[in-house]
Amino acid sequence: AGGKNVDAYPHSTLFGRSGIYETCNRMGSDPNYPTCVAGKGTEPLLREVLATPEGQAYFSADKQIGQVWSVAPENIWTPAHCKAEGVTCDALILHIASEGYDEGQVEEKVELLELRARVAYLGQENHSKAIWNAYVKHKGVLVYGFFPNSNHYGISILDLPRAKIVPGLDFRQQNLMKLAWGGLSEKRGGDAVAFVRDFDLNSDDYAELSRLHDLFGTEQRAACTWLQQRPERWQHLVRFPERKQQAVFCFKVGEGMCTSAYIGGWVIFFFQIFLAVGIGLWSRSFDNAKGVPIADNAREVLEAAMKGLPPPGPASAKSTGLSHRGAARARFVEAFKDVPLVLRHRRSFANFARSTFDPDFELPPSPGADRWVADFSRRTLIPYLFVSRGDGMKQVMVATLALGLFASSISTLLYQLITWETYRLDPHAY
């Protein structure tokens, strides 16, 4: 059954049953099992045969199979009715362990049926050795067993006759359970849970797995070999339906494709959009009407700015609302926009072809001040443009920042959508 951290799903085509088995056929009437060397004609019911001295001697493991295994006295359980005076309980039921294998149920059957037998716990390896030894020698021994299980050195528990017990008191057949970790559905494991729920083994599959386990000796190699040999039994179930239903937005970390990184990506995206919109609206708040008009006398403005003099021209400090220094700086920025004559001048071919000493030769105009090209370094230019009040320069710079943030948000959005689409379509991603 499912526990706090384990979910259980019943097999629909695979059943299991525990019980007490005999290693050979006492009655000699069933050709499917080897006939015991002795004991033919004894009572069929286990309770009745154990009530006789012959049955006790017959199922005394020490006498039947010899000392091929040893068991400490503390690993032998004795029922209360065997402690009564005059009651003989030499017979042993060979069990694997007192915990983990139908815990307490064999002991409960012994007490309920008042079987004159003790229960010995041998461990997995000695338990398999005892079964193999008794089976090949056709000597009767009572053993605990369950099906389906791994083989005991090539001997399946189905090769042994089941001890005859009153049907209503015997172990019942049950659906075998498939177990899965209970946290799978919260850790991107919904598809694995769906596979565990729908995948079923039948008795033939388990018999083959038992044979492979006996051959290779490890569960991992036996399972991998079976999966490679029988893809038709499981491949059609690997559909990963949960991924295709994954929503693009999620809020619970560990559910589906939701991770802290994925949720953080959406937080960054919306923060970038918020900043881009906010800064874009802020850029519209600047009053461009107070900007300084473009100067026609750019060279005079440049010269005045270099000498630290008030800027010439009709735009005075009073009309612009700026100090002389602020107006000079603003017009200095405007002067940057005026293309020097040296770049606007077009030299004729006739003048270009003349000799330098030709009296009709005309010199090209002077290149002008270098300040037009690169007066500021990058380190000073960007801050200057942000604080400038000339012709809406601050508005342009702030709007440029907003557009940059918006472009960055588009990149974040594309990354998030690609991650989501990859998770939905690729069963092996993430």
Secondary structure, DSSP 8 states (H G I E B T S, - for coil): ---SSEEEEEEEEEEEEEEEEESSBSSS--TTS-B-SS-TT--SBHHHHHTSHHHHHHT-HHHHH-SSS---GGGEE--GGGGSTT-----EEEES-SSSSSTTHHHHHHHHHT-S-EEEE--HHHHHHHHHHHHHHT---EEEEEES---BTTB-GGGS-B-B--GGGS---EEEEEEEETTGGGTT-HHHHHHHHH----HHHHHHHHHHHHHHS-HHHHHHHHHHH-GGGTGGG---HHHHT--S---STTSTT--HHHHHHHHHHHHHHHHHHHHHHHHTTS-GGGS----S-HHHHHHHHHHT----SS--HHHHT--HHHHHHHHHHHHHHS--HHHH----HHHHHS-TT-TT---------THHHHSS-HHHHHHHHHH--STTHHHHHHHHHHHHHHHHHHHHHHHHHHHHHHHHH-TT--
